[in-house]
Amino acid sequence: MATTTSSKRPATTLRCGNIKATIWQNVSEKGPFFATTFSRPFKDQSGTWHNSTWFGLNDLEALMTVAFEAKKWMTAHALRR
């Protein structure tokens, strides 16, 4: 079952500290649904911004908070089938 992002823009982005949850609307054979990715932006030595999916001990509380907020957002915006 292949899923595809329905647009290049996220449905929403939530942040807690330096951690962000990006929520995407996707479409499957069963219809549309939301999914989320988590990332931590950082600058490299040359000053270029990147996104990491690695989280250290100091990131975990913010990751849990933003994951909980993403769950609430996705539940509130659930696509009825």
mmCIF file of the N, C-alpha and C atoms, coordinates in Angstrom:
data_MODEL
# 
_entry.id   MODEL 
# 
loop_
_atom_site.group_PDB 
_atom_site.id 
_atom_site.type_symbol 
_atom_site.label_atom_id 
_atom_site.label_alt_id 
_atom_site.label_comp_id 
_atom_site.label_asym_id 
_atom_site.label_entity_id 
_atom_site.label_seq_id 
_atom_site.pdbx_PDB_ins_code 
_atom_site.Cartn_x 
_atom_site.Cartn_y 
_atom_site.Cartn_z 
_atom_site.occupancy 
_atom_site.B_iso_or_equiv 
_atom_site.pdbx_formal_charge 
_atom_site.auth_seq_id 
_atom_site.auth_comp_id 
_atom_site.auth_asym_id 
_atom_site.auth_atom_id 
_atom_site.pdbx_PDB_model_num 
ATOM 1   N N  . MET A 1 1  ? 0.842   -1.163 0.000  1.00 0.00 ? 1  MET A N  1 
ATOM 2   C CA . MET A 1 1  ? 0.000   0.000  0.000  1.00 0.00 ? 1  MET A CA 1 
ATOM 3   C C  . MET A 1 1  ? 0.889   1.228  0.000  1.00 0.00 ? 1  MET A C  1 
ATOM 4   N N  . ALA A 1 2  ? 0.930   1.931  -1.076 1.00 0.00 ? 2  ALA A N  1 
ATOM 5   C CA . ALA A 1 2  ? 1.756   3.131  -1.198 1.00 0.00 ? 2  ALA A CA 1 
ATOM 6   C C  . ALA A 1 2  ? 1.012   4.335  -0.675 1.00 0.00 ? 2  ALA A C  1 
ATOM 7   N N  . THR A 1 3  ? 1.755   5.221  -0.007 1.00 0.00 ? 3  THR A N  1 
ATOM 8   C CA . THR A 1 3  ? 1.166   6.474  0.425  1.00 0.00 ? 3  THR A CA 1 
ATOM 9   C C  . THR A 1 3  ? 1.954   7.602  -0.203 1.00 0.00 ? 3  THR A C  1 
ATOM 10  N N  . THR A 1 4  ? 1.259   8.674  -0.461 1.00 0.00 ? 4  THR A N  1 
ATOM 11  C CA . THR A 1 4  ? 1.921   9.832  -1.049 1.00 0.00 ? 4  THR A CA 1 
ATOM 12  C C  . THR A 1 4  ? 1.483   11.084 -0.319 1.00 0.00 ? 4  THR A C  1 
ATOM 13  N N  . THR A 1 5  ? 2.348   12.042 -0.233 1.00 0.00 ? 5  THR A N  1 
ATOM 14  C CA . THR A 1 5  ? 1.978   13.324 0.344  1.00 0.00 ? 5  THR A CA 1 
ATOM 15  C C  . THR A 1 5  ? 1.110   14.052 -0.663 1.00 0.00 ? 5  THR A C  1 
ATOM 16  N N  . SER A 1 6  ? -0.044  14.556 -0.191 1.00 0.00 ? 6  SER A N  1 
ATOM 17  C CA . SER A 1 6  ? -0.999  15.159 -1.113 1.00 0.00 ? 6  SER A CA 1 
ATOM 18  C C  . SER A 1 6  ? -0.551  16.532 -1.600 1.00 0.00 ? 6  SER A C  1 
ATOM 19  N N  . SER A 1 7  ? 0.335   17.195 -0.886 1.00 0.00 ? 7  SER A N  1 
ATOM 20  C CA . SER A 1 7  ? 0.872   18.461 -1.346 1.00 0.00 ? 7  SER A CA 1 
ATOM 21  C C  . SER A 1 7  ? 2.262   18.618 -0.751 1.00 0.00 ? 7  SER A C  1 
ATOM 22  N N  . LYS A 1 8  ? 3.008   19.567 -1.272 1.00 0.00 ? 8  LYS A N  1 
ATOM 23  C CA . LYS A 1 8  ? 4.352   19.771 -0.771 1.00 0.00 ? 8  LYS A CA 1 
ATOM 24  C C  . LYS A 1 8  ? 4.366   20.582 0.512  1.00 0.00 ? 8  LYS A C  1 
ATOM 25  N N  . ARG A 1 9  ? 3.239   21.192 0.865  1.00 0.00 ? 9  ARG A N  1 
ATOM 26  C CA . ARG A 1 9  ? 3.155   21.985 2.081  1.00 0.00 ? 9  ARG A CA 1 
ATOM 27  C C  . ARG A 1 9  ? 2.566   21.147 3.203  1.00 0.00 ? 9  ARG A C  1 
ATOM 28  N N  . PRO A 1 10 ? 3.117   21.267 4.416  1.00 0.00 ? 10 PRO A N  1 
ATOM 29  C CA . PRO A 1 10 ? 2.545   20.521 5.533  1.00 0.00 ? 10 PRO A CA 1 
ATOM 30  C C  . PRO A 1 10 ? 1.178   21.072 5.935  1.00 0.00 ? 10 PRO A C  1 
ATOM 31  N N  . ALA A 1 11 ? 0.388   20.232 6.552  1.00 0.00 ? 11 ALA A N  1 
ATOM 32  C CA . ALA A 1 11 ? -0.899  20.678 7.094  1.00 0.00 ? 11 ALA A CA 1 
ATOM 33  C C  . ALA A 1 11 ? -0.649  21.680 8.216  1.00 0.00 ? 11 ALA A C  1 
ATOM 34  N N  . THR A 1 12 ? 0.367   21.426 9.039  1.00 0.00 ? 12 THR A N  1 
ATOM 35  C CA . THR A 1 12 ? 0.771   22.353 10.094 1.00 0.00 ? 12 THR A CA 1 
ATOM 36  C C  . THR A 1 12 ? 2.138   21.942 10.619 1.00 0.00 ? 12 THR A C  1 
ATOM 37  N N  . THR A 1 13 ? 2.785   22.857 11.307 1.00 0.00 ? 13 THR A N  1 
ATOM 38  C CA . THR A 1 13 ? 4.042   22.580 11.993 1.00 0.00 ? 13 THR A CA 1 
ATOM 39  C C  . THR A 1 13 ? 3.908   23.067 13.425 1.00 0.00 ? 13 THR A C  1 
ATOM 40  N N  . LEU A 1 14 ? 4.231   22.198 14.369 1.00 0.00 ? 14 LEU A N  1 
ATOM 41  C CA . LEU A 1 14 ? 4.167   22.523 15.789 1.00 0.00 ? 14 LEU A CA 1 
ATOM 42  C C  . LEU A 1 14 ? 5.585   22.560 16.330 1.00 0.00 ? 14 LEU A C  1 
ATOM 43  N N  . ARG A 1 15 ? 5.826   23.423 17.318 1.00 0.00 ? 15 ARG A N  1 
ATOM 44  C CA . ARG A 1 15 ? 7.173   23.545 17.880 1.00 0.00 ? 15 ARG A CA 1 
ATOM 45  C C  . ARG A 1 15 ? 7.128   23.543 19.400 1.00 0.00 ? 15 ARG A C  1 
ATOM 46  N N  . CYS A 1 16 ? 8.170   22.989 19.967 1.00 0.00 ? 16 CYS A N  1 
ATOM 47  C CA . CYS A 1 16 ? 8.408   23.081 21.403 1.00 0.00 ? 16 CYS A CA 1 
ATOM 48  C C  . CYS A 1 16 ? 9.910   23.218 21.558 1.00 0.00 ? 16 CYS A C  1 
ATOM 49  N N  . GLY A 1 17 ? 10.353  24.378 21.987 1.00 0.00 ? 17 GLY A N  1 
ATOM 50  C CA . GLY A 1 17 ? 11.791  24.613 22.063 1.00 0.00 ? 17 GLY A CA 1 
ATOM 51  C C  . GLY A 1 17 ? 12.386  24.497 20.676 1.00 0.00 ? 17 GLY A C  1 
ATOM 52  N N  . ASN A 1 18 ? 13.412  23.688 20.548 1.00 0.00 ? 18 ASN A N  1 
ATOM 53  C CA . ASN A 1 18 ? 14.104  23.514 19.274 1.00 0.00 ? 18 ASN A CA 1 
ATOM 54  C C  . ASN A 1 18 ? 13.594  22.297 18.495 1.00 0.00 ? 18 ASN A C  1 
ATOM 55  N N  . ILE A 1 19 ? 12.522  21.671 18.971 1.00 0.00 ? 19 ILE A N  1 
ATOM 56  C CA . ILE A 1 19 ? 11.988  20.461 18.331 1.00 0.00 ? 19 ILE A CA 1 
ATOM 57  C C  . ILE A 1 19 ? 10.724  20.826 17.585 1.00 0.00 ? 19 ILE A C  1 
ATOM 58  N N  . LYS A 1 20 ? 10.571  20.270 16.386 1.00 0.00 ? 20 LYS A N  1 
ATOM 59  C CA . LYS A 1 20 ? 9.337   20.535 15.650 1.00 0.00 ? 20 LYS A CA 1 
ATOM 60  C C  . LYS A 1 20 ? 8.718   19.240 15.141 1.00 0.00 ? 20 LYS A C  1 
ATOM 61  N N  . ALA A 1 21 ? 7.392   19.272 15.086 1.00 0.00 ? 21 ALA A N  1 
ATOM 62  C CA . ALA A 1 21 ? 6.597   18.193 14.496 1.00 0.00 ? 21 ALA A CA 1 
ATOM 63  C C  . ALA A 1 21 ? 5.936   18.775 13.266 1.00 0.00 ? 21 ALA A C  1 
ATOM 64  N N  . THR A 1 22 ? 6.155   18.146 12.146 1.00 0.00 ? 22 THR A N  1 
ATOM 65  C CA . THR A 1 22 ? 5.524   18.570 10.900 1.00 0.00 ? 22 THR A CA 1 
ATOM 66  C C  . THR A 1 22 ? 4.455   17.544 10.565 1.00 0.00 ? 22 THR A C  1 
ATOM 67  N N  . ILE A 1 23 ? 3.227   18.015 10.412 1.00 0.00 ? 23 ILE A N  1 
ATOM 68  C CA . ILE A 1 23 ? 2.106   17.113 10.144 1.00 0.00 ? 23 ILE A CA 1 
ATOM 69  C C  . ILE A 1 23 ? 1.734   17.238 8.673  1.00 0.00 ? 23 ILE A C  1 
ATOM 70  N N  . TRP A 1 24 ? 1.665   16.078 8.035  1.00 0.00 ? 24 TRP A N  1 
ATOM 71  C CA . TRP A 1 24 ? 1.382   15.992 6.602  1.00 0.00 ? 24 TRP A CA 1 
ATOM 72  C C  . TRP A 1 24 ? 0.067   15.282 6.369  1.00 0.00 ? 24 TRP A C  1 
ATOM 73  N N  . GLN A 1 25 ? -0.675  15.733 5.364  1.00 0.00 ? 25 GLN A N  1 
ATOM 74  C CA . GLN A 1 25 ? -1.855  14.993 4.935  1.00 0.00 ? 25 GLN A CA 1 
ATOM 75  C C  . GLN A 1 25 ? -1.418  14.067 3.809  1.00 0.00 ? 25 GLN A C  1 
ATOM 76  N N  . ASN A 1 26 ? -1.716  12.793 3.967  1.00 0.00 ? 26 ASN A N  1 
ATOM 77  C CA . ASN A 1 26 ? -1.366  11.773 2.984  1.00 0.00 ? 26 ASN A CA 1 
ATOM 78  C C  . ASN A 1 26 ? -2.631  11.097 2.472  1.00 0.00 ? 26 ASN A C  1 
ATOM 79  N N  . VAL A 1 27 ? -2.482  10.346 1.410  1.00 0.00 ? 27 VAL A N  1 
ATOM 80  C CA . VAL A 1 27 ? -3.609  9.618  0.835  1.00 0.00 ? 27 VAL A CA 1 
ATOM 81  C C  . VAL A 1 27 ? -3.188  8.172  0.633  1.00 0.00 ? 27 VAL A C  1 
ATOM 82  N N  . SER A 1 28 ? -4.055  7.249  1.035  1.00 0.00 ? 28 SER A N  1 
ATOM 83  C CA . SER A 1 28 ? -3.814  5.823  0.816  1.00 0.00 ? 28 SER A CA 1 
ATOM 84  C C  . SER A 1 28 ? -5.024  5.239  0.097  1.00 0.00 ? 28 SER A C  1 
ATOM 85  N N  . GLU A 1 29 ? -4.981  3.958  -0.106 1.00 0.00 ? 29 GLU A N  1 
ATOM 86  C CA . GLU A 1 29 ? -6.118  3.283  -0.745 1.00 0.00 ? 29 GLU A CA 1 
ATOM 87  C C  . GLU A 1 29 ? -7.389  3.433  0.085  1.00 0.00 ? 29 GLU A C  1 
ATOM 88  N N  . LYS A 1 30 ? -7.231  3.613  1.387  1.00 0.00 ? 30 LYS A N  1 
ATOM 89  C CA . LYS A 1 30 ? -8.381  3.760  2.289  1.00 0.00 ? 30 LYS A CA 1 
ATOM 90  C C  . LYS A 1 30 ? -8.831  5.207  2.444  1.00 0.00 ? 30 LYS A C  1 
ATOM 91  N N  . GLY A 1 31 ? -8.111  6.140  1.847  1.00 0.00 ? 31 GLY A N  1 
ATOM 92  C CA . GLY A 1 31 ? -8.491  7.549  1.921  1.00 0.00 ? 31 GLY A CA 1 
ATOM 93  C C  . GLY A 1 31 ? -7.417  8.399  2.571  1.00 0.00 ? 31 GLY A C  1 
ATOM 94  N N  . PRO A 1 32 ? -7.728  9.669  2.815  1.00 0.00 ? 32 PRO A N  1 
ATOM 95  C CA . PRO A 1 32 ? -6.735  10.587 3.379  1.00 0.00 ? 32 PRO A CA 1 
ATOM 96  C C  . PRO A 1 32 ? -6.501  10.339 4.872  1.00 0.00 ? 32 PRO A C  1 
ATOM 97  N N  . PHE A 1 33 ? -5.310  10.662 5.324  1.00 0.00 ? 33 PHE A N  1 
ATOM 98  C CA . PHE A 1 33 ? -4.952  10.552 6.739  1.00 0.00 ? 33 PHE A CA 1 
ATOM 99  C C  . PHE A 1 33 ? -3.783  11.492 7.019  1.00 0.00 ? 33 PHE A C  1 
ATOM 100 N N  . PHE A 1 34 ? -3.504  11.734 8.291  1.00 0.00 ? 34 PHE A N  1 
ATOM 101 C CA . PHE A 1 34 ? -2.382  12.564 8.693  1.00 0.00 ? 34 PHE A CA 1 
ATOM 102 C C  . PHE A 1 34 ? -1.248  11.700 9.233  1.00 0.00 ? 34 PHE A C  1 
ATOM 103 N N  . ALA A 1 35 ? -0.025  12.158 9.030  1.00 0.00 ? 35 ALA A N  1 
ATOM 104 C CA . ALA A 1 35 ? 1.167   11.530 9.592  1.00 0.00 ? 35 ALA A CA 1 
ATOM 105 C C  . ALA A 1 35 ? 2.115   12.654 9.999  1.00 0.00 ? 35 ALA A C  1 
ATOM 106 N N  . THR A 1 36 ? 3.031   12.359 10.901 1.00 0.00 ? 36 THR A N  1 
ATOM 107 C CA . THR A 1 36 ? 3.936   13.409 11.373 1.00 0.00 ? 36 THR A CA 1 
ATOM 108 C C  . THR A 1 36 ? 5.394   12.972 11.320 1.00 0.00 ? 36 THR A C  1 
ATOM 109 N N  . THR A 1 37 ? 6.250   13.955 11.127 1.00 0.00 ? 37 THR A N  1 
ATOM 110 C CA . THR A 1 37 ? 7.689   13.755 11.223 1.00 0.00 ? 37 THR A CA 1 
ATOM 111 C C  . THR A 1 37 ? 8.201   14.696 12.303 1.00 0.00 ? 37 THR A C  1 
ATOM 112 N N  . PHE A 1 38 ? 9.281   14.291 12.964 1.00 0.00 ? 38 PHE A N  1 
ATOM 113 C CA . PHE A 1 38 ? 9.888   15.097 14.018 1.00 0.00 ? 38 PHE A CA 1 
ATOM 114 C C  . PHE A 1 38 ? 11.304  15.443 13.604 1.00 0.00 ? 38 PHE A C  1 
ATOM 115 N N  . SER A 1 39 ? 11.725  16.660 13.929 1.00 0.00 ? 39 SER A N  1 
ATOM 116 C CA . SER A 1 39 ? 13.082  17.069 13.569 1.00 0.00 ? 39 SER A CA 1 
ATOM 117 C C  . SER A 1 39 ? 13.604  18.119 14.553 1.00 0.00 ? 39 SER A C  1 
ATOM 118 N N  . ARG A 1 40 ? 14.919  18.293 14.485 1.00 0.00 ? 40 ARG A N  1 
ATOM 119 C CA . ARG A 1 40 ? 15.613  19.285 15.303 1.00 0.00 ? 40 ARG A CA 1 
ATOM 120 C C  . ARG A 1 40 ? 16.513  20.088 14.379 1.00 0.00 ? 40 ARG A C  1 
ATOM 121 N N  . PRO A 1 41 ? 16.138  21.342 14.085 1.00 0.00 ? 41 PRO A N  1 
ATOM 122 C CA . PRO A 1 41 ? 16.976  22.174 13.220 1.00 0.00 ? 41 PRO A CA 1 
ATOM 123 C C  . PRO A 1 41 ? 18.305  22.517 13.898 1.00 0.00 ? 41 PRO A C  1 
ATOM 124 N N  . PHE A 1 42 ? 19.367  22.624 13.095 1.00 0.00 ? 42 PHE A N  1 
ATOM 125 C CA . PHE A 1 42 ? 20.665  23.043 13.617 1.00 0.00 ? 42 PHE A CA 1 
ATOM 126 C C  . PHE A 1 42 ? 21.467  23.683 12.499 1.00 0.00 ? 42 PHE A C  1 
ATOM 127 N N  . LYS A 1 43 ? 22.440  24.506 12.877 1.00 0.00 ? 43 LYS A N  1 
ATOM 128 C CA . LYS A 1 43 ? 23.345  25.123 11.911 1.00 0.00 ? 43 LYS A CA 1 
ATOM 129 C C  . LYS A 1 43 ? 24.669  24.375 11.935 1.00 0.00 ? 43 LYS A C  1 
ATOM 130 N N  . ASP A 1 44 ? 25.228  24.134 10.748 1.00 0.00 ? 44 ASP A N  1 
ATOM 131 C CA . ASP A 1 44 ? 26.553  23.522 10.685 1.00 0.00 ? 44 ASP A CA 1 
ATOM 132 C C  . ASP A 1 44 ? 27.616  24.607 10.850 1.00 0.00 ? 44 ASP A C  1 
ATOM 133 N N  . GLN A 1 45 ? 28.869  24.213 10.761 1.00 0.00 ? 45 GLN A N  1 
ATOM 134 C CA . GLN A 1 45 ? 29.973  25.151 10.988 1.00 0.00 ? 45 GLN A CA 1 
ATOM 135 C C  . GLN A 1 45 ? 29.991  26.300 9.985  1.00 0.00 ? 45 GLN A C  1 
ATOM 136 N N  . SER A 1 46 ? 29.439  26.079 8.806  1.00 0.00 ? 46 SER A N  1 
ATOM 137 C CA . SER A 1 46 ? 29.417  27.150 7.797  1.00 0.00 ? 46 SER A CA 1 
ATOM 138 C C  . SER A 1 46 ? 28.188  28.048 7.934  1.00 0.00 ? 46 SER A C  1 
ATOM 139 N N  . GLY A 1 47 ? 27.309  27.736 8.894  1.00 0.00 ? 47 GLY A N  1 
ATOM 140 C CA . GLY A 1 47 ? 26.113  28.546 9.107  1.00 0.00 ? 47 GLY A CA 1 
ATOM 141 C C  . GLY A 1 47 ? 24.904  28.104 8.314  1.00 0.00 ? 47 GLY A C  1 
ATOM 142 N N  . THR A 1 48 ? 24.991  26.970 7.634  1.00 0.00 ? 48 THR A N  1 
ATOM 143 C CA . THR A 1 48 ? 23.877  26.441 6.854  1.00 0.00 ? 48 THR A CA 1 
ATOM 144 C C  . THR A 1 48 ? 22.941  25.645 7.759  1.00 0.00 ? 48 THR A C  1 
ATOM 145 N N  . TRP A 1 49 ? 21.635  25.891 7.616  1.00 0.00 ? 49 TRP A N  1 
ATOM 146 C CA . TRP A 1 49 ? 20.644  25.175 8.415  1.00 0.00 ? 49 TRP A CA 1 
ATOM 147 C C  . TRP A 1 49 ? 20.390  23.775 7.859  1.00 0.00 ? 49 TRP A C  1 
ATOM 148 N N  . HIS A 1 50 ? 20.223  22.812 8.763  1.00 0.00 ? 50 HIS A N  1 
ATOM 149 C CA . HIS A 1 50 ? 19.880  21.420 8.448  1.00 0.00 ? 50 HIS A CA 1 
ATOM 150 C C  . HIS A 1 50 ? 18.831  20.956 9.447  1.00 0.00 ? 50 HIS A C  1 
ATOM 151 N N  . ASN A 1 51 ? 18.197  19.842 9.151  1.00 0.00 ? 51 ASN A N  1 
ATOM 152 C CA . ASN A 1 51 ? 17.268  19.211 10.091 1.00 0.00 ? 51 ASN A CA 1 
ATOM 153 C C  . ASN A 1 51 ? 17.801  17.840 10.450 1.00 0.00 ? 51 ASN A C  1 
ATOM 154 N N  . SER A 1 52 ? 17.843  17.569 11.735 1.00 0.00 ? 52 SER A N  1 
ATOM 155 C CA . SER A 1 52 ? 18.296  16.272 12.220 1.00 0.00 ? 52 SER A CA 1 
ATOM 156 C C  . SER A 1 52 ? 17.103  15.489 12.762 1.00 0.00 ? 52 SER A C  1 
ATOM 157 N N  . THR A 1 53 ? 17.163  14.184 12.648 1.00 0.00 ? 53 THR A N  1 
ATOM 158 C CA . THR A 1 53 ? 16.165  13.316 13.276 1.00 0.00 ? 53 THR A CA 1 
ATOM 159 C C  . THR A 1 53 ? 16.788  12.571 14.457 1.00 0.00 ? 53 THR A C  1 
ATOM 160 N N  . TRP A 1 54 ? 17.926  13.052 14.903 1.00 0.00 ? 54 TRP A N  1 
ATOM 161 C CA . TRP A 1 54 ? 18.597  12.519 16.089 1.00 0.00 ? 54 TRP A CA 1 
ATOM 162 C C  . TRP A 1 54 ? 18.251  13.428 17.257 1.00 0.00 ? 54 TRP A C  1 
ATOM 163 N N  . PHE A 1 55 ? 17.961  12.839 18.417 1.00 0.00 ? 55 PHE A N  1 
ATOM 164 C CA . PHE A 1 55 ? 17.569  13.612 19.581 1.00 0.00 ? 55 PHE A CA 1 
ATOM 165 C C  . PHE A 1 55 ? 18.407  13.171 20.778 1.00 0.00 ? 55 PHE A C  1 
ATOM 166 N N  . GLY A 1 56 ? 18.960  14.155 21.468 1.00 0.00 ? 56 GLY A N  1 
ATOM 167 C CA . GLY A 1 56 ? 19.747  13.878 22.663 1.00 0.00 ? 56 GLY A CA 1 
ATOM 168 C C  . GLY A 1 56 ? 18.878  13.881 23.906 1.00 0.00 ? 56 GLY A C  1 
ATOM 169 N N  . LEU A 1 57 ? 19.488  13.562 25.017 1.00 0.00 ? 57 LEU A N  1 
ATOM 170 C CA . LEU A 1 57 ? 18.783  13.525 26.291 1.00 0.00 ? 57 LEU A CA 1 
ATOM 171 C C  . LEU A 1 57 ? 18.061  14.835 26.573 1.00 0.00 ? 57 LEU A C  1 
ATOM 172 N N  . ASN A 1 58 ? 18.692  15.952 26.288 1.00 0.00 ? 58 ASN A N  1 
ATOM 173 C CA . ASN A 1 58 ? 18.085  17.259 26.557 1.00 0.00 ? 58 ASN A CA 1 
ATOM 174 C C  . ASN A 1 58 ? 16.945  17.601 25.611 1.00 0.00 ? 58 ASN A C  1 
ATOM 175 N N  . ASP A 1 59 ? 16.772  16.838 24.528 1.00 0.00 ? 59 ASP A N  1 
ATOM 176 C CA . ASP A 1 59 ? 15.693  17.075 23.566 1.00 0.00 ? 59 ASP A CA 1 
ATOM 177 C C  . ASP A 1 59 ? 14.429  16.290 23.893 1.00 0.00 ? 59 ASP A C  1 
ATOM 178 N N  . LEU A 1 60 ? 14.546  15.271 24.728 1.00 0.00 ? 60 LEU A N  1 
ATOM 179 C CA . LEU A 1 60 ? 13.450  14.308 24.871 1.00 0.00 ? 60 LEU A CA 1 
ATOM 180 C C  . LEU A 1 60 ? 12.183  14.880 25.493 1.00 0.00 ? 60 LEU A C  1 
ATOM 181 N N  . GLU A 1 61 ? 12.307  15.778 26.455 1.00 0.00 ? 61 GLU A N  1 
ATOM 182 C CA . GLU A 1 61 ? 11.106  16.360 27.052 1.00 0.00 ? 61 GLU A CA 1 
ATOM 183 C C  . GLU A 1 61 ? 10.340  17.182 26.018 1.00 0.00 ? 61 GLU A C  1 
ATOM 184 N N  . ALA A 1 62 ? 11.050  18.000 25.244 1.00 0.00 ? 62 ALA A N  1 
ATOM 185 C CA . ALA A 1 62 ? 10.401  18.789 24.192 1.00 0.00 ? 62 ALA A CA 1 
ATOM 186 C C  . ALA A 1 62 ? 9.816   17.864 23.122 1.00 0.00 ? 62 ALA A C  1 
ATOM 187 N N  . LEU A 1 63 ? 10.505  16.778 22.807 1.00 0.00 ? 63 LEU A N  1 
ATOM 188 C CA . LEU A 1 63 ? 10.000  15.812 21.824 1.00 0.00 ? 63 LEU A CA 1 
ATOM 189 C C  . LEU A 1 63 ? 8.693   15.189 22.313 1.00 0.00 ? 63 LEU A C  1 
ATOM 190 N N  . MET A 1 64 ? 8.641   14.815 23.592 1.00 0.00 ? 64 MET A N  1 
ATOM 191 C CA . MET A 1 64 ? 7.405   14.248 24.144 1.00 0.00 ? 64 MET A CA 1 
ATOM 192 C C  . MET A 1 64 ? 6.274   15.273 24.103 1.00 0.00 ? 64 MET A C  1 
ATOM 193 N N  . THR A 1 65 ? 6.571   16.516 24.439 1.00 0.00 ? 65 THR A N  1 
ATOM 194 C CA . THR A 1 65 ? 5.557   17.569 24.441 1.00 0.00 ? 65 THR A CA 1 
ATOM 195 C C  . THR A 1 65 ? 5.019   17.801 23.038 1.00 0.00 ? 65 THR A C  1 
ATOM 196 N N  . VAL A 1 66 ? 5.904   17.928 22.060 1.00 0.00 ? 66 VAL A N  1 
ATOM 197 C CA . VAL A 1 66 ? 5.451   18.202 20.697 1.00 0.00 ? 66 VAL A CA 1 
ATOM 198 C C  . VAL A 1 66 ? 4.743   16.975 20.104 1.00 0.00 ? 66 VAL A C  1 
ATOM 199 N N  . ALA A 1 67 ? 5.133   15.778 20.512 1.00 0.00 ? 67 ALA A N  1 
ATOM 200 C CA . ALA A 1 67 ? 4.433   14.568 20.054 1.00 0.00 ? 67 ALA A CA 1 
ATOM 201 C C  . ALA A 1 67 ? 3.007   14.546 20.607 1.00 0.00 ? 67 ALA A C  1 
ATOM 202 N N  . PHE A 1 68 ? 2.844   14.917 21.869 1.00 0.00 ? 68 PHE A N  1 
ATOM 203 C CA . PHE A 1 68 ? 1.516   14.974 22.472 1.00 0.00 ? 68 PHE A CA 1 
ATOM 204 C C  . PHE A 1 68 ? 0.656   16.026 21.769 1.00 0.00 ? 68 PHE A C  1 
ATOM 205 N N  . GLU A 1 69 ? 1.233   17.194 21.486 1.00 0.00 ? 69 GLU A N  1 
ATOM 206 C CA . GLU A 1 69 ? 0.499   18.254 20.780 1.00 0.00 ? 69 GLU A CA 1 
ATOM 207 C C  . GLU A 1 69 ? 0.128   17.816 19.362 1.00 0.00 ? 69 GLU A C  1 
ATOM 208 N N  . ALA A 1 70 ? 1.017   17.078 18.706 1.00 0.00 ? 70 ALA A N  1 
ATOM 209 C CA . ALA A 1 70 ? 0.723   16.563 17.358 1.00 0.00 ? 70 ALA A CA 1 
ATOM 210 C C  . ALA A 1 70 ? -0.439  15.576 17.418 1.00 0.00 ? 70 ALA A C  1 
ATOM 211 N N  . LYS A 1 71 ? -0.443  14.733 18.440 1.00 0.00 ? 71 LYS A N  1 
ATOM 212 C CA . LYS A 1 71 ? -1.549  13.778 18.587 1.00 0.00 ? 71 LYS A CA 1 
ATOM 213 C C  . LYS A 1 71 ? -2.861  14.518 18.778 1.00 0.00 ? 71 LYS A C  1 
ATOM 214 N N  . LYS A 1 72 ? -2.870  15.550 19.624 1.00 0.00 ? 72 LYS A N  1 
ATOM 215 C CA . LYS A 1 72 ? -4.091  16.338 19.840 1.00 0.00 ? 72 LYS A CA 1 
ATOM 216 C C  . LYS A 1 72 ? -4.547  17.008 18.549 1.00 0.00 ? 72 LYS A C  1 
ATOM 217 N N  . TRP A 1 73 ? -3.604  17.584 17.787 1.00 0.00 ? 73 TRP A N  1 
ATOM 218 C CA . TRP A 1 73 ? -3.961  18.264 16.539 1.00 0.00 ? 73 TRP A CA 1 
ATOM 219 C C  . TRP A 1 73 ? -4.535  17.265 15.537 1.00 0.00 ? 73 TRP A C  1 
ATOM 220 N N  . MET A 1 74 ? -3.874  16.131 15.396 1.00 0.00 ? 74 MET A N  1 
ATOM 221 C CA . MET A 1 74 ? -4.323  15.127 14.430 1.00 0.00 ? 74 MET A CA 1 
ATOM 222 C C  . MET A 1 74 ? -5.694  14.564 14.812 1.00 0.00 ? 74 MET A C  1 
ATOM 223 N N  . THR A 1 75 ? -5.936  14.390 16.103 1.00 0.00 ? 75 THR A N  1 
ATOM 224 C CA . THR A 1 75 ? -7.242  13.899 16.568 1.00 0.00 ? 75 THR A CA 1 
ATOM 225 C C  . THR A 1 75 ? -8.326  14.934 16.282 1.00 0.00 ? 75 THR A C  1 
ATOM 226 N N  . ALA A 1 76 ? -8.020  16.200 16.554 1.00 0.00 ? 76 ALA A N  1 
ATOM 227 C CA . ALA A 1 76 ? -9.004  17.271 16.333 1.00 0.00 ? 76 ALA A CA 1 
ATOM 228 C C  . ALA A 1 76 ? -9.316  17.476 14.846 1.00 0.00 ? 76 ALA A C  1 
ATOM 229 N N  . HIS A 1 77 ? -8.342  17.159 13.988 1.00 0.00 ? 77 HIS A N  1 
ATOM 230 C CA . HIS A 1 77 ? -8.514  17.359 12.559 1.00 0.00 ? 77 HIS A CA 1 
ATOM 231 C C  . HIS A 1 77 ? -8.674  16.043 11.797 1.00 0.00 ? 77 HIS A C  1 
ATOM 232 N N  . ALA A 1 78 ? -9.036  14.986 12.514 1.00 0.00 ? 78 ALA A N  1 
ATOM 233 C CA . ALA A 1 78 ? -9.165  13.656 11.896 1.00 0.00 ? 78 ALA A CA 1 
ATOM 234 C C  . ALA A 1 78 ? -10.085 13.734 10.680 1.00 0.00 ? 78 ALA A C  1 
ATOM 235 N N  . LEU A 1 79 ? -9.649  13.075 9.637  1.00 0.00 ? 79 LEU A N  1 
ATOM 236 C CA . LEU A 1 79 ? -10.424 13.046 8.396  1.00 0.00 ? 79 LEU A CA 1 
ATOM 237 C C  . LEU A 1 79 ? -11.426 11.914 8.487  1.00 0.00 ? 79 LEU A C  1 
ATOM 238 N N  . ARG A 1 80 ? -12.670 12.259 8.446  1.00 0.00 ? 80 ARG A N  1 
ATOM 239 C CA . ARG A 1 80 ? -13.746 11.253 8.559  1.00 0.00 ? 80 ARG A CA 1 
ATOM 240 C C  . ARG A 1 80 ? -13.786 10.415 7.292  1.00 0.00 ? 80 ARG A C  1 
ATOM 241 N N  . ARG A 1 81 ? -13.934 9.117  7.490  1.00 0.00 ? 81 ARG A N  1 
ATOM 242 C CA . ARG A 1 81 ? -13.991 8.191  6.342  1.00 0.00 ? 81 ARG A CA 1 
ATOM 243 C C  . ARG A 1 81 ? -15.390 7.670  6.168  1.00 0.00 ? 81 ARG A C  1 
# 
